[in-house]
Amino acid sequence: MAFQTIQLSREGAVAVLRFNRPESYNAINHVMAPEILDAAIEVEEDAAVRALVLTGEGSAFHAGGDVKAFVGAGDAVGRYIDRVVVPFHAFISHIVRMPKPVLAAVNGVAAGAGFSIAMACDRVLARADAVFTTAYSRIGASPDGSMTYFLVRHLGVRRAMDLYLSNRVLSAQEALEWGLATQVLPVEGFLSAALEQARELAAGPTVAYGLAKQLFNHSFNQTLETQLELEARGIVATSKTQDFREGTRAFVAKRKAIYQGR
């Protein structure tokens, strides 16, 4: 599929989705929103892809909404934003529920919706010069893209609300200390290091990863007893996979397991 605002490539079992509007710091508009949704669906349905990396072209990861487009829409701005938000939110839902690891390789500014995208990923790798900011209140907007869902879970209501009110800019190191980034990587060789982590995950027991991802993401909505039941069903299901048989046999034989994602 040909895209105008993103690039989707594959490196073995790893898919790489690049936001590709560098002249606008990869801000999302009415063209990008359905394109990233299409790309997420394509990756999810491709059994050969076992991990996904999101990153940006140029100096930004993703700068959020295209504010110039909002101004250009004039009195029809509400309709315009609706055209962006509906597929954008479907994209967020897909990457959160995708039964494959999704990594954000934050190579620069992650603002507004870009911050939201990073928070929705399973692993957030921040380049040493990356920055994170909510940005919404700066333009008189409330958050979108799951920010109010994930920030509260990471930080609690008080700190999440303060980030929104203050538009504080967090450095990569601060994001790590706050639990918003998984790891800070050097500027030199950043994407190569991120792809190496994705390749390692893609070579892992990805069926088990997918079930674990589902369990973690739903845990806030369950009682202890319900979560225990879901965990029991999950571990029984994974015990029937080829990867479980390979992993247990490799463990007993004291050799490295070779997983197939089945």
Protein Blocks (a to p, Z undefined) as FASTA:
>chain_A
ZZfkbccddehjaccdddddfknoopacfklmmmmmmmmmmmmmmmkbgbdcdddehjbf
becjafklmmmnmmmlmmmmmmmmmmmmmmmmmmmmpccdcddddfbdcehjlmmmmmmp
mbdcddfkbccdeklmmnopaceehlmmmmmmmnojmlmmmmmmnopacdfklmmmnopa
fbdcdfehplmmmmmmmmmmmmmcfklmmmmmmmmmmmmmpcfklmmmmmmmmmmmmmmp
mklmmmmmmmmnopacddehZZ
